[in-house]
Amino acid sequence: MVVFITGASRGIGRAAARLFAREGWRVAAGSLRHREEAEDLCRALREEGCDACAVCGDVADREAVNRMFDEAERRLGPVDALVNNAGFAMQKLFQDTSPQEWERMLAVTLTGAYHCCQRALPGMLARKRGSIVNVSSIWGLTGASCEAAYSAAKAGLIGLTKGLAKELGPSGIRVNCIAPGVTATDMCAGLGEETLAALGEETPLGRIGTPEEAAEAILFLASPRASFITGQVLSPNGGLVI
């Protein structure tokens, strides 16, 4: 089976790529700004016996997405599972958020998922099977102060998940979503050690999450083990949001 993971060079995407590879999947690792990290990851996966390739481009660019999928399918075969993980953080007052910043947030996080889903779906529809996992956030569920643009984009992914699940279920394609809590990635590092420590203390399990824990949720939802699960939002957040 082949999985295409966007934003796979770091954080949750990288952990997911490693986990899928260990489970025997062939991995297409997408990246934009961290090409070397994606290529290093795929080189390491190949050394471990996994068929993997880095496919680099901007998911906000329709033609770039088409090129990425073309390369992945040429090298690995038809895509069985798509993980829409590409995104970035932005802590900023809403009134200070420029139109360009707002549009870029939506373009990468939400429109990028739109482009990737539309490119992956013809093959899945022809085969009457496939799985899509969108990576949202607890802030997509609850909203976050000074992260209105991020929250809006991540909430959009949840709506996309539910709508597509209803539309694609009759064709044998499942669409689910994870909404991780605060996770130890480069994206969250900008919050600062004191803030991260406070969030860990507020979490019932007493700590923040790891990329590997989020990746386990992605793998489960993408795999046949979740064959009767679609349209759901699984939130590995340690109990911070219940």
Buried (B, 14 or more C-beta within 10 A) or exposed (E): BBBBBBBBBBBBBBBBBBBBBEEEBBBBBBBBEBBEBBBEBBEBBBEEEBBBBBBBBBBBBBEBBBBBBEBBBEBBBBBBBBBBBBBBBBEBEEEEBEEEEBEBBBBBBBBBBBBBBEBBBEBBBEEEBBBBBBBBBBBBBBBBEBBBBBBBBBBBBBEBBBEBBEEBEEBBBBBBBBBBBBBBBEBBEEBEEEEBEEBBEEBEEEBBBBBBBBBBBBBBBBBEEBEEBBBBBBBBBBEBEE
